[in-house]
Amino acid sequence: MADPAEIITFGCRLNAAESETMRRLADGAGCRDAVVINTCAVTNEAVRTARQRIRKLKRERPEARIIVTGCAAQTEPGGFAAMDEVSAVIGNQEKLDAAQWKALAEAADDIIRVNDIMSARDTAGHMIDGYGDRARAFLQIQNGCDHRCTFCIIPYGRGNSRSAPIAQVVDQARRLVDNGHRELVLTGVDITSYGADLDGAPKLGDLVSELLDAVPDLYRLRLSSVDGAEIDAALFERITGDERVAPYLHLSLQAGDNLILKRMKRRHSREQAIELCEAVRARRPEVAFGADIIAGFPTETEEMFRNSLDIVDEAGLTYLHVFPFSPREGTPAARMPQLPRAEVKARAARLREKGDAALHGFLDGLVGREEDAIQESGGRARLGNFAPVRLEGAAGAAGEVVRVGITGREGGGLVGARL
């Protein structure tokens, strides 16, 4: 019997969720013995890394049939199709279509199926009953983005924002919880824009409230990256007042300087970001914050960059995802005056160093405490505040809720033991 399709995933949690859907669609269609590369397009480096992986894979497994999809395939289909190693290229809309996988199983190579993503009108949901790891499951609630930040190519890879109806999301949440998942992670491209395209224009807070109330057996609900400018009142109340919402927010911050934020076409100021963190922390002190920050955006001066460094302390950020600015062809920022690449990389290194210090200080403050955690595979567990814990001694089953005594820090994680 042919081996099931292998999926190699780059990029965000949304890609991870869609990879699970693709695995089932490919196997169901009989498209086996294939390796599917689910690419990311957020930076030039992400695209380059995908190309390197494809070449390396073909050298190691010359018989492999390589199918490329994802955001980079959507935005640069011709470039991937021109690679000798690639057998087929399919777009972000096509990769979730069962008929496309059936055609791939039956057709010859040299296939390009990438349509205009801006024409996509389907909602985000794809019913998945479970994931292999019972610790958590990704629940896709939204896709696409209606905003046009000057640095971002993703709307051209994902299309306009479209949401899954609340009833559909709740139904899928029940299925996942019934199949043993203790934590659900709400994913999408811009989840805080949820619902604007649906009848009645519900907000993300409405969805979160309905899901938590309708699925009482769900132990923990986690939000992926959120835009602080779009957090509605109901969502704020659930984040700060419902213990089943994980005490962790990852903010799509991007910069700590107001002029750079304006040139990025972001919709918040540094002061608003700091105020949001203060307001959440005042109601729920245990909440930890992460953020995406771009270093070396065009026209960024040293003083502007220092504002990004300073906001780590001023907002109390713990987990930083640092991106050296990458000019993406077709975006306004690519036409702005660029900084020398050496300076961009140096600023990214300084920002990462600042982030590491903030993370280590946060983790050190947890040593000696007892916390509830969800057991993961490989003798690890994760706290609600996103901190990973390496468990010493006997480990339980993935998905089990355990009480952990934190005994120390180990790099960017914790060490502890089950109590």
Phi, psi and omega in degrees: 000140181294149178290152176293160180298141176260132181246126175249119190250131172246154169091219198275175178294331177297317176299320179298318178296317182290332177297322178295319176298315180298321179303317182287321178295317181296314180293321180295329180275353183083015178272072184257177183060024179247154172245120183256124178259110181264101194272166175239147181237013189295330177222163173299325180295323179297320179292317180298318180298320178297318179297318178299318182296321180298313181296317180296318180299318182290326177295319182283329183225076185300338181278351186293139172265113188258123178246127183250134178215192180094187188295320179293324176293326179291318184273336182226055185297322182296323180296319179285322180296333181282349179285130181299332184285343190264131179267327183206151176231125178231148186278178182292330176283319183291331186292345180251018182251116182302324181296326179293322179290325175297318179294322178296325180292332186259339189266169175282182181281192180060050182251131170237119177230088181225105181266177179291109184294337180291345178274354182294129179234359183289153175283173192277339194287139172223116189292120175234125182280338181182164176244164182296319181269117184287353183297314182208162175221147177270134182239106183282123183245348190199158176214157176077175183208135178266352181272160181228069175300142191292343182262353198255130177264349190300322177304332180278348174262339186243342181086190181282161184293134176212142191240152173274137180301150183304315182300321180293318179296316180296319180298317179291323177300317178300316181300315182294317179293320179297336179265015168102001181280125182272335181233134173246138179247116178284124185236160178171182177279320183215073192294335180284354171269006185309137166094348184298334182267358183264159176301131180084352178047058176296155178263169177300324178299325177295316179297312182299317180297315180295318181296312181296321181288324185275343182235073186295340181278355177290125182282316185214135174246126181243140176263138171280198187304133181238152175264113184302333180289345185249008180287115183275170186299317181294322179293318178301319180295320180290319180299317187269344187238356182241115184293344179281346171278124184305137180281060180207129175235129175254116187265137171277077188274305174078327178196162179246011180244134186294321180291320177295318177302320179295317179290338173280347187065036171281161187251013178230160173257169176298322180296320179293323178295315179296318180297322178298313180298319179295319182293318178293315182295328179295327180272330184216085189301336185280355182293131174257154184235137170242171180199148168270130177224133178262130177258138175078032176299148180309138180075000182292122175272172177299321179296318177297318179296322179298331175295326175290321175297316185292329184292341176301314178283318186293326178265350182070046181281144184245316183246117179252133166256106186260130178239119169294135184305135181233111181291119180259122181305133180099352178257150180301324183296334179292340180263358178278161177301122187269149172276155174302140184300325179298322179290320177301313181294323180294319179292322177298320179295319178296320180292321177295320177299318177297318179295319178298319179296319179295318180295314181297321177296319178296313181294321178301327179290346179268346182296134181095353181265163172249132184221151170278142181216160174258125180294134173248179178284164176074025177070029180237159175220167180224132177282166178298330179279012174084357181290129176277146181232124171275121184270126175270143181091196184295137179251150179266194182277148177301134181098347180285137175274124185234152173266128187238135170264121183276121184253344180182175175250145180225095184063236180267022179218182182247163172239139180199183180219147176294140179260000000 
